[in-house]
């Protein structure tokens, strides 16, 4: 590869943690080392840039972390970085350490901050998509999504054992504030009778019709998977409404919550994170900036932050139909 456009880079993890962030960090540090680029880790996201919390990293700094969940650099949402003064402090610290490129691992909030930072101060920035929601445009999967899916699937499988033993209806809430990818895929994988997601106009009438169909088909227990961002109301409201409509049902609510965010990353997430961490460093070496590294159809691609933030991956309508056909 030709002479690198960067000599010293810094890497940070920001926003919500996701399994595989450590694998991405490891790839960034070791790729930089391979190409003789100095690499610093920044603790607690953009707060670390502001507070001068930089640490020199080499190949041994990232040993044995590929399988660890969370992020060894820690993560935080930085309010101060949203101010011009905060970003000025961050830039001054980058200048102090001679940083000429930044790898930001996180979601759309992280990329928004990186984009503004680049536009104000000209420092080269590349994003790596680490978020379990899979709601970032420009990559088929985000780091942490596959692991979160498998965690949700395992939990719902266990809940099904109880539902079947007691003829119960379970409403199970999975993560996904604005996106139903986890709900749709985990629901399909576990045979949920219905899946409620923010992207679909759901109604109580449709839900009740599904229960009636399930009864006619002889189903004695049911699981409804609900994305946390579902527009119909809270999972407790849905359970209450269903109890009113079907007084004989024994209804339970389970919220999977943050167990989905933790845990050791799956093989797919470790490989994806490694490829994207490598891709981010290579992108900086080629002089790219204000872009996100992603994988599309198994190829490394770079998407401008603007598109990655504004556009959204569409829910697959065929999967929606499939989940309905296979549920009853």
C-alpha positions in Angstrom: 0.0 0.0 0.0 1.2 3.5 -0.8 2.5 5.9 1.9 -0.2 6.5 4.5 -2.1 9.8 4.6 -2.1 9.6 8.4 0.8 9.1 10.9 -1.0 9.0 14.2 -4.6 7.9 14.8 -6.9 7.7 17.8 -9.8 5.3 18.3 -12.8 5.6 20.5 -16.1 3.8 21.3 -19.1 5.9 21.8 -22.9 5.6 22.5 -24.4 2.3 23.5 -22.0 -0.6 23.8 -22.4 -3.5 21.4 -20.8 -7.0 21.4 -17.9 -6.9 19.0 -16.7 -3.4 19.7 -13.6 -4.9 21.3 -12.9 -7.0 18.3 -13.2 -3.8 16.1 -10.8 -2.0 18.5 -8.3 -4.8 18.3 -8.4 -4.8 14.5 -7.9 -1.0 14.4 -4.9 -1.2 16.8 -3.2 -4.1 15.1 -3.8 -2.8 11.5 -2.3 0.5 12.5 0.7 -1.3 14.0 1.1 -3.3 10.8 1.3 -0.1 8.7 3.6 1.7 11.2 0.9 4.2 12.3 0.9 5.2 15.9 -2.4 4.5 17.7 -4.0 5.9 20.8 -7.1 4.7 22.5 -9.5 7.3 23.9 -11.4 6.4 27.0 -15.2 7.0 27.4 -15.9 8.2 23.9 -15.9 11.9 23.1 -15.5 12.7 26.8 -12.0 11.3 26.6 -11.1 13.6 23.8 -12.3 16.5 25.9 -10.6 15.3 29.1 -7.4 14.3 27.4 -7.8 10.7 28.4 -5.6 9.2 25.7 -3.6 6.0 26.1 -0.9 4.7 23.7 -1.9 1.3 22.3 0.1 -1.5 20.7 -0.6 -5.1 19.6 -0.3 -6.3 23.2 -2.8 -3.7 24.5 -5.6 -5.6 22.8 -4.7 -9.2 23.6 -7.5 -11.6 24.6 -10.3 -9.1 23.9 -11.7 -10.4 20.7 -14.2 -12.5 22.6 -15.1 -10.0 25.3 -18.4 -8.1 25.3 -18.7 -4.4 26.0 -15.7 -2.2 25.3 -12.4 -2.0 27.2 -12.2 1.7 26.3 -15.6 2.2 28.0 -18.3 4.3 26.3 -20.3 7.4 27.2 -22.7 9.7 25.6 -21.1 13.1 25.7 -23.2 16.2 26.2 -20.1 18.5 26.3 -19.1 17.4 22.8 -22.4 18.8 21.6 -21.1 22.3 22.4 -18.6 24.2 20.3 -16.4 24.7 23.4 -16.3 21.0 24.1 -15.3 20.2 20.5 -12.6 22.9 20.7 -11.1 21.2 23.8 -11.2 17.9 22.0 -9.4 19.3 19.0 -6.8 21.0 21.1 -6.0 17.6 22.7 -5.8 15.9 19.3 -3.3 18.6 18.2 -1.3 18.1 21.4 -0.9 14.4 20.7 -0.4 14.9 16.9 -3.5 13.0 16.0 -4.4 13.3 12.3 -7.1 10.6 12.0 -9.9 9.4 14.2 -11.8 6.0 14.2 -15.2 6.4 15.9 -16.9 3.1 16.7 -20.6 3.6 17.5 -24.0 4.5 16.1 -25.7 7.4 14.3 -25.1 9.8 17.3 -21.4 9.0 17.2 -21.3 9.6 13.5 -23.2 12.9 13.8 -20.5 14.1 16.3 -17.7 12.9 14.1 -19.1 14.6 11.0 -19.4 18.0 12.8 -15.9 17.6 14.3 -14.5 17.0 10.8 -16.4 20.0 9.3 -15.2 22.3 12.0 -11.6 21.3 12.4 -10.7 19.2 9.3 -9.4 16.2 11.3 -10.0 13.0 9.2 -12.7 10.8 10.7 -14.0 7.3 9.8 -16.9 5.6 11.5 -17.4 1.9 12.3 -21.0 0.9 12.9 -21.4 -0.7 16.4 -25.0 -0.9 17.4 -27.2 -3.8 18.1 -30.3 -2.2 16.4 -28.9 -2.7 12.8 -30.5 0.6 11.8 -27.6 2.2 10.0 -27.5 2.6 6.3 -24.4 1.5 4.3 -23.8 -1.9 5.9 -25.8 -5.2 5.7 -25.2 -5.7 9.4 -24.0 -3.6 12.2 -21.5 -4.9 14.9 -23.4 -6.5 17.7 -26.6 -7.2 15.8 -26.0 -10.9 15.3 -25.1 -11.5 18.9 -28.1 -9.6 20.2 -30.3 -11.6 17.9 -28.9 -14.9 19.2 -29.3 -13.7 22.8 -32.9 -12.7 22.1 -33.6 -16.0 20.4 -32.2 -18.1 23.3 -34.2 -16.1 25.8 -37.5 -16.5 23.8 -36.8 -20.2 23.4 -36.6 -20.6 27.2 -39.8 -18.5 27.6 -41.6 -20.8 25.1 -40.9 -23.8 27.4 -42.8 -22.1 30.2 -45.5 -20.8 27.8 -46.2 -24.3 26.5 -46.1 -25.9 30.0 -48.8 -23.5 31.3 -50.9 -22.6 28.2 -49.8 -19.0 28.6 -49.5 -16.0 26.3 -46.2 -14.2 26.6 -45.6 -10.7 25.4 -41.8 -10.4 25.0 -40.1 -7.0 24.5 -36.8 -6.9 22.7 -34.6 -3.9 22.0 -35.2 -1.6 19.0 -36.2 1.9 19.8 -36.7 3.0 16.1 -36.1 -0.3 14.3 -37.8 -3.7 14.3 -34.9 -5.8 12.9 -34.2 -7.7 16.2 -38.0 -8.2 16.8 -38.7 -9.4 13.3 -35.8 -11.8 13.0 -35.9 -13.2 16.6 -39.7 -13.6 16.3 -39.4 -15.4 13.0 -36.7 -17.7 14.4 -38.7 -18.6 17.5 -42.2 -19.1 15.9 -43.8 -16.0 17.5 -47.5 -15.8 16.8 -47.2 -12.1 16.1 -44.4 -9.5 15.8 -45.1 -5.8 16.6 -42.5 -3.4 15.2 -42.3 0.4 14.7 -42.1 0.2 10.9 -45.5 -1.5 10.6 -48.9 0.1 11.3 -50.2 -2.4 13.9 -53.6 -2.3 15.5 -55.2 -4.1 18.5 -57.8 -5.5 16.1 -55.1 -7.2 14.0 -53.5 -8.6 17.1 -56.9 -10.0 18.3 -57.6 -11.5 14.9 -54.2 -13.2 15.1 -55.1 -14.7 18.5 -58.5 -15.9 17.1 -56.7 -17.5 14.1 -54.2 -19.2 16.5 -57.1 -20.5 18.6 -58.9 -22.0 15.6 -55.6 -23.6 14.5 -55.5 -25.3 17.9 -52.6 -23.2 19.4 -52.6 -23.4 23.1 -49.7 -21.1 23.9 -48.5 -18.0 22.1 -45.6 -15.6 22.1 -45.9 -12.1 20.8 -42.5 -10.3 20.2 -42.7 -6.6 20.6 -40.0 -4.0 19.7 -39.5 -1.5 22.4 -40.3 1.3 20.0 -43.7 -0.2 19.0 -46.2 2.6 18.4 -49.3 0.9 19.7 -48.4 1.5 23.3 -46.3 -0.1 26.1 -46.0 -3.8 26.4 -48.1 -3.6 29.6 -50.8 -1.7 27.7 -50.9 -4.4 25.1 -51.1 -7.2 27.7 -53.9 -5.3 29.6 -55.9 -4.8 26.4 -55.5 -8.5 25.4 -56.7 -9.5 28.9 -59.8 -7.4 28.5 -60.4 -9.0 25.1 -59.6 -12.5 26.1 -60.4 -12.8 29.8 -59.5 -16.6 29.9 -55.9 -16.0 28.7 -53.1 -16.4 31.3 -50.9 -13.5 30.2 -47.3 -12.7 31.2 -44.9 -10.0 30.2 -41.1 -10.4 29.8 -38.7 -7.6 29.0 -35.4 -8.8 27.8 -33.7 -5.4 28.1 -30.0 -5.0 28.5 -29.1 -8.7 28.5 -29.3 -8.3 24.7 -26.5 -5.7 24.7 -23.9 -7.8 26.6 -22.2 -11.1 26.2 -19.5 -12.6 24.1 -19.8 -11.7 20.4 -20.8 -14.4 17.9 -18.4 -15.6 15.2 -20.2 -13.4 12.7 -19.8 -10.3 14.8 -16.1 -11.0 15.5 -15.4 -11.4 11.8 -17.5 -8.4 10.8 -15.9 -6.2 13.5 -12.4 -7.3 12.5 -13.0 -6.5 8.9 -14.5 -3.1 9.6 -11.8 -2.1 12.1 -9.2 -3.0 9.4 -11.3 -1.1 6.8 -11.4 2.0 8.8 -7.6 2.2 9.1 -7.1 1.5 5.5 -9.7 4.2 4.6 -7.8 6.8 6.7 -4.5 5.7 5.0 -6.1 6.4 1.6 -7.2 9.9 2.8 -10.8 9.1 3.1 -12.9 11.1 5.7 -16.4 11.7 6.8 -17.4 8.1 5.8 -18.4 4.9 7.5 -16.8 1.6 6.8 -19.4 -1.1 6.1 -19.9 -4.5 4.5 -22.4 -4.9 1.6 -22.8 -8.2 -0.1 -19.6 -9.2 1.8 -17.5 -6.4 0.3 -15.9 -3.5 2.2 -17.6 -0.2 1.2 -17.5 3.4 2.5 -20.7 5.4 2.9 -20.7 9.1 3.5 -21.9 9.9 7.1 -24.7 12.0 5.8 -26.3 8.9 4.0 -25.5 6.5 6.9 -27.3 8.8 9.3 -30.2 9.9 7.2 -31.2 6.9 5.2 -32.4 3.7 6.9 -32.3 0.0 6.1 -35.7 -1.1 5.0 -37.6 -3.9 6.8 -37.8 -6.9 4.4 -41.5 -7.2 3.5 -41.0 -10.8 2.5 -39.8 -11.6 6.0 -42.9 -10.0 7.4 -45.2 -12.1 5.2 -43.1 -15.2 6.0 -43.5 -14.7 9.7 -47.3 -14.4 9.4 -47.5 -17.6 7.2 -45.3 -19.7 9.4 -46.8 -18.5 12.8 -50.1 -20.3 12.6 
